[in-house]
């Protein structure tokens, strides 16, 4: 068994959709990014890459590449999951903490778990989503950004 850790943060921006965990969240602001800005899927992808010893998503989806512009983060995570599979790893479980003051996300947890389960190919019972406040501290606490942390465990399978 191996474990990987991932982190991502994006600032809020007007005129963009807010997408978290592969789900569109009702909110007047979205997240600024080269992709759709889904910090949850980015953190998970980096955690998977960490667990399998393959770096971070910027290696495979460089921010300055035209092919990365506007990319759906589901495509990024799917690519990383397929890489893990080719390398002989199965994802065992995913734990995510989203850090934001607003919006409140509890009603989206189930939808996010379902979306992530479909992308990754594991049961929803192996995915945990939670959100925390930053108690008014730093850019997240001031409502300028959303951050996400993820821990992923993978199992090496003999092929």
N, C-alpha and C positions, 0 to 999 in steps of 0.2 A: 504494500500500500504506500502511496505517496500523497502528499498534501501540498496544495499551492494556495497562494494568497494574492488577491487582486484589489486594486483601488482605482477609482476614477473620480474626477470632478469636472463639472462644466458650469459656466455662469449662465444665468437667465438671459433671454433675449426676446424682444418683441417680434411678432410676425413668424414665429415658429411653433410647431406642435410640441407638446410635452409628451415624450415617449419614455416610459420606464418599464423595464422587464418585458419588453415587447408589446406593451399595452399603451394605447393612447389615454392619457389622463386629462380630465377636464381642468384647465387652468388657463388664465389669460396669457401666460408666458411659456415659451419653450426653452430648450437648452441649446446654446450656441456650440457648434462643433463642425468638424469636417463632414462627419456622418450625420445621422439624425440626433446625435448627442445622448443616446441611451446609456447613462452611466452604469446602470445595473448590468446590462449585457456586456458592456466593456469590462467591468470589474470581474464578471464571471469568466470571460474569455482570457483575461490576463491570469486569473487563478488557475485555469486549466493549463495554460502555457507554462506557468510556473511549476505545476505538478509534474509535467512531462519533460521539463528541462528545455523548453523551446523559446525562451525569451519573452517578448511582449508584443502586443498587437501592432504597434507602430512599425515593427520589422516587416510584417506581411501586408499592412495597409498604411503605407506612409502618408502622413498628413499633406505632403506636398504633391502627391500623385493624383493625377486627374481621375484615375479609376476609383479613388477613395472618396471623391467629392460627392456628398449627398447619399452615400451608401447606407442601406438599411442595416442596422446593427444585428439583425437576425442573420444576415448573410455572413457577417464577421464571426458570430458565435458558431454557426453551422460549419464554417470552414475550419475553425479551431477544433471542434468536436470530431470532424472527419480526420484531421491530422492526428489527434490522440488515438483514434481507432486504428489508423494505419500504423502507428507506432506501437500498437499492442496494449492500449490502455482503455479501460471502461470507467466511466464516471460513476462513482458510488453515491456521492451526495453533494449538495450545494447549499451553502448557508450565506445569506446576503443581509447586510445592514445598510439601509438607505438613510442618509443624514440630511434632513431638511426641516425648515421651520414651517413652510407651506409648500404645497398643499398637504392636507392630511391624507394618508394613503391606505389606511386599514381596509377600506371597502374594495381596494384593488388587489390585495394580497392573493386571493384565490385565482383571479384572472392572470396575474403575473406567474404564479406557480404553473398554471395550465399552459401558458405560452412557452415558458422555459422548458417544461417537460416535453412539449412537442418538438422543440428545436433540438434538445439534447438527447431525447430518446430514453428517458428514465421516468419512473413513476413520480407523480406529484408528491407522494409521501416522502420522497428523498430530497425535497426542495423546501427550504425554509426562507421566508421573507419577513423582515421586520423593519420598522422605521423608528428613528430616534430624532429628537431635537438636539440642536447644538447650544441650547440655552442662551441664545443671543450672542454667542461668541464667534468671532472671525467672519469671513465672507458668507459662510453658510448660515450662521446665526443671524446675520444682518439681512438675510433673505436675498442675497445676491447670487447664490449658487446652490447646487445639489451635489452631494458626494455619495459614493457607494463603496462599500468594502465587501469582499467575498472570500470565502474559504471553500475550496473544492478538494474532495478526496477522490483519488483514482485508484483502481486496482489493475495491476499488471497481469495480463492474461498470456498464457503460453500459446504460441501459434506454430 
